């Protein structure tokens, strides 16, 4: 370890903190947040990538961004957004937008009835 360059030492550190914790499935399970009270609160998934993931995926010696494999966030936290693998983003975004369209349509319909 003493012979490693500072860059390699920082990569080892980034991998030890981020590997296996920065894929979409892990982000969706660890970034669940509460809003409101415990009994009447709601959960949402944060759209903020944790610092350890930023250090890992953004490291000069990794290629997540340039290879297009960085997980992406679909939607907004307030409307049920979530993380997906980059390869699934377009499909997930289309499904999310359709769900939001249907929810908004139902809200408008309900407001007309009331």
SERO-4910 file (N, C-alpha, C, O; in steps of 0.05 Angstrom, whole numbers):
BEGIN
 pado doro    nc1    nc2    nc3   cac1   cac2   cac3    cc1    cc2    cc3    oc1    oc2    oc3
  Unk    A     17    -24      0      0      0      0     17     25      0     10     45    -12
  Unk    A     40     24     13     58     47     14     68     55    -13     74     79    -18
  Unk    A     70     36    -32     81     42    -58     59     52    -77     65     61    -99
  Unk    A     34     52    -69     12     61    -86     13     92    -88     21    106    -70
  Unk    A      4    101   -111      2    130   -115    -22    140    -99    -39    125    -92
  Unk    A    -22    166    -93    -46    177    -79    -72    172    -94    -93    168    -82
  Unk    A    -70    173   -121    -94    168   -137   -105    140   -133   -129    135   -130
  Unk    A    -86    120   -133    -95     92   -129   -105     88   -100   -124     73    -96
  Unk    A    -93    101    -81   -102     99    -53   -130    110    -51   -147     99    -37
  Unk    A   -136    133    -65   -163    144    -64   -183    126    -78   -206    125    -71
  Unk    A   -174    113   -100   -192     94   -114   -199     70    -95   -222     63    -94
  Unk    A   -179     59    -82   -184     37    -63   -204     46    -42   -222     31    -35
  Unk    A   -200     70    -32   -218     81    -11   -246     84    -23   -266     77    -10
  Unk    A   -249     95    -47   -275     99    -59   -289     72    -65   -313     70    -60
  Unk    A   -274     53    -74   -285     26    -79   -295     14    -53   -317      2    -52
  Unk    A   -279     16    -32   -287      3     -7   -312     15      5   -327      2     19
  Unk    A   -317     40     -1   -341     54      9   -365     51     -9   -388     50      0
  Unk    A   -360     50    -35   -382     52    -54   -390     26    -69   -413     23    -77
  Unk    A   -371      8    -73   -377    -16    -89   -400    -32    -76   -399    -38    -52
  Unk    A   -419    -39    -92   -442    -54    -83   -463    -38    -68   -483    -48    -60
  Unk    A   -458    -12    -66   -477      6    -52   -488     28    -70   -505     44    -61
  Unk    A   -480     29    -95   -487     51   -112   -502     42   -137   -504     58   -156
  Unk    A   -513     18   -137   -530     10   -159   -559     19   -153   -565     26   -130
  Unk    A   -576     18   -172   -604     28   -169   -618     13   -146   -632     26   -130
  Unk    A   -616    -13   -144   -630    -28   -123   -621    -19    -95   -637    -15    -78
  Unk    A   -595    -16    -91   -584     -7    -66   -593     22    -59   -601     28    -36
  Unk    A   -592     39    -79   -600     67    -75   -629     68    -67   -637     84    -49
  Unk    A   -646     53    -80   -675     54    -74   -681     43    -46   -701     51    -34
  Unk    A   -664     26    -36   -670     15     -9   -657     32     13   -668     34     35
  Unk    A   -634     45      7   -621     60     28   -628     90     29   -623    103     49
  Unk    A   -640    100      8   -646    129      7   -676    134     13   -686    155      5
  Unk    A   -689    116     26   -717    120     34   -718    141     56   -704    137     77
  Unk    A   -733    161     53   -735    183     72   -764    185     81   -783    177     67
  Unk    A   -767    196    106   -794    201    117   -801    230    116   -783    247    120
  Unk    A   -825    236    110   -835    264    112   -860    264    129   -876    245    128
  Unk    A   -863    284    146   -886    284    164   -880    268    189   -858    261    194
  Unk    A   -901    261    203   -899    246    228   -897    216    222   -901    207    200
  Unk    A   -890    201    243   -886    173    240   -912    159    232   -912    142    214
  Unk    A   -934    166    245   -959    153    240   -973    162    214   -985    146    200
  Unk    A   -970    188    208   -983    198    184   -964    207    162   -972    220    143
  Unk    A   -939    200    166   -919    208    146   -919    191    121   -931    170    120
  Unk    A   -904    200    102   -901    186     77   -871    182     72   -855    196     83
  Unk    A   -865    162     56   -837    158     49   -833    166     20   -852    167      4
  Unk    A   -809    172     14   -800    178    -13   -771    170    -16   -758    165      4
  Unk    A   -762    167    -40   -735    160    -46   -720    185    -55   -727    198    -74
  Unk    A   -699    192    -40   -684    216    -46   -671    214    -74   -662    193    -82
  Unk    A   -669    237    -87   -656    238   -113   -627    248   -110   -614    254   -130
  Unk    A   -617    250    -86   -590    259    -81   -571    235    -78   -574    220    -59
  Unk    A   -553    232    -96   -534    211    -96   -516    215    -71   -505    237    -67
  Unk    A   -512    195    -54   -495    198    -31   -467    205    -38   -457    198    -60
  Unk    A   -453    219    -20   -425    227    -25   -407    204    -32   -390    206    -50
  Unk    A   -411    181    -18   -393    158    -24   -398    148    -52   -379    137    -64
  Unk    A   -422    150    -62   -427    142    -90   -414    161   -110   -403    154   -130
  Unk    A   -416    187   -103   -403    207   -120   -373    203   -122   -361    206   -143
  Unk    A   -361    197    -99   -332    192    -98   -325    167   -114   -305    167   -128
  Unk    A   -341    147   -112   -336    122   -126   -341    124   -156   -324    118   -173
  Unk    A   -365    133   -164   -372    134   -192   -359    157   -207   -356    156   -231
  Unk    A   -351    178   -193   -338    201   -205   -308    201   -204   -295    219   -213
  Unk    A   -296    179   -193   -267    178   -191   -254    178   -218   -265    167   -238
  Unk    A   -231    190   -220   -217    192   -246   -210    165   -257   -206    162   -281
  Unk    A   -208    144   -240   -200    118   -250   -224     99   -254   -220     76   -259
  Unk    A   -248    110   -252   -272     94   -259   -285    106   -284   -279    129   -291
  Unk    A   -302     92   -297   -314    102   -322   -344    101   -322   -356     97   -343
  Unk    A   -357    103   -299   -386    102   -298   -399    123   -315   -417    116   -331
  Unk    A   -390    147   -313   -403    169   -328   -398    166   -359   -417    168   -374
  Unk    A   -374    161   -366   -368    159   -395   -379    134   -408   -385    133   -431
  Unk    A   -382    113   -392   -393     88   -403   -423     87   -403   -435     69   -414
  Unk    A   -436    107   -390   -465    108   -389   -477     87   -371   -500     79   -375
  Unk    A   -463     79   -350   -473     59   -332   -480     70   -304   -487     55   -286
  Unk    A   -479     96   -301   -486    109   -276   -516    108   -272   -532    115   -289
  Unk    A   -525     98   -248   -554     98   -243   -566    125   -246   -553    146   -241
  Unk    A   -591    126   -255   -605    152   -259   -631    153   -244   -643    132   -239
  Unk    A   -638    177   -236   -663    181   -221   -685    187   -240   -683    205   -258
  Unk    A   -708    174   -237   -732    178   -253   -752    194   -237   -759    185   -215
  Unk    A   -762    216   -247   -783    231   -235   -774    250   -213   -751    260   -214
  Unk    A   -792    255   -194   -786    273   -172   -793    258   -146   -810    240   -146
  Unk    A   -779    264   -124   -785    251    -99   -814    254    -91   -826    235    -81
  Unk    A   -826    277    -95   -853    282    -86   -874    266   -101   -896    262    -91
  Unk    A   -866    256   -124   -885    241   -141   -876    212   -145   -882    200   -166
  Unk    A   -862    201   -126   -854    172   -127   -831    166   -145   -829    144   -156
  Unk    A   -812    184   -147   -788    179   -163   -771    157   -151   -774    150   -128
  Unk    A   -753    146   -168   -737    124   -159   -712    122   -178   -712    133   -199
  Unk    A   -693    107   -169   -668    102   -184   -671     78   -202   -684     58   -195
  Unk    A   -659     80   -226   -658     57   -245   -630     55   -256   -615     74   -256
  Unk    A   -624     31   -265   -599     28   -280   -601     44   -306   -622     47   -317
  Unk    A   -578     54   -314   -578     72   -338   -591     59   -362   -605     72   -377
  Unk    A   -587     33   -366   -597     19   -390   -628     19   -389   -640     15   -410
  Unk    A   -640     22   -366   -669     20   -363   -683     48   -362   -707     49   -359
  Unk    A   -667     69   -364   -678     96   -359   -700    104   -378   -721    113   -369
  Unk    A   -697    101   -404   -717    110   -423   -744     96   -418   -765    109   -418
  Unk    A   -743     70   -414   -768     54   -409   -780     63   -382   -805     68   -381
  Unk    A   -764     66   -362   -774     73   -335   -786    102   -336   -806    107   -323
  Unk    A   -773    120   -350   -783    147   -352   -810    148   -366   -829    162   -358
  Unk    A   -813    132   -388   -839    131   -402   -861    120   -384   -883    130   -384
  Unk    A   -855     99   -369   -874     87   -350   -881    107   -328   -905    110   -321
  Unk    A   -861    121   -317   -866    141   -297   -884    163   -307   -903    171   -294
  Unk    A   -877    174   -331   -893    196   -342   -922    187   -347   -940    203   -343
  Unk    A   -926    163   -356   -953    153   -360   -968    151   -333   -992    158   -332
  Unk    A   -955    141   -313   -967    139   -286   -975    167   -276   -997    171   -266
  Unk    A   -957    186   -279   -963    214   -270   -986    225   -286  -1004    238   -275
  Unk    A   -987    220   -312  -1009    230   -329  -1035    219   -319  -1055    234   -316
  Unk    A  -1036    193   -313  -1061    180   -303  -1069    191   -276  -1092    196   -271
  Unk    A  -1049    195   -258  -1055    206   -232  -1067    234   -234  -1086    241   -221
  Unk    A  -1054    251   -251  -1064    278   -254  -1092    278   -267  -1109    294   -259
  Unk    A  -1096    261   -286  -1123    259   -298  -1144    251   -277  -1166    262   -276
  Unk    A  -1137    232   -260  -1156    224   -239  -1161    246   -219  -1183    250   -210
  Unk    A  -1140    261   -212  -1144    284   -194  -1163    305   -206  -1180    315   -193
  Unk    A  -1159    311   -232  -1176    330   -245  -1205    320   -246  -1224    335   -241
  Unk    A  -1208    294   -252  -1235    282   -252  -1248    284   -225  -1272    290   -223
  Unk    A  -1233    278   -204  -1243    279   -177  -1251    307   -169  -1271    312   -155
  Unk    A  -1235    327   -177  -1241    355   -170  -1267    364   -184  -1282    381   -174
  Unk    A  -1272    354   -208  -1297    360   -222  -1321    349   -208  -1342    361   -207
  Unk    A  -1317    325   -196  -1340    311   -183  -1346    324   -156  -1369    322   -146
  Unk    A  -1326    337   -144  -1330    348   -117  -1338    377   -119  -1342    390    -98
***
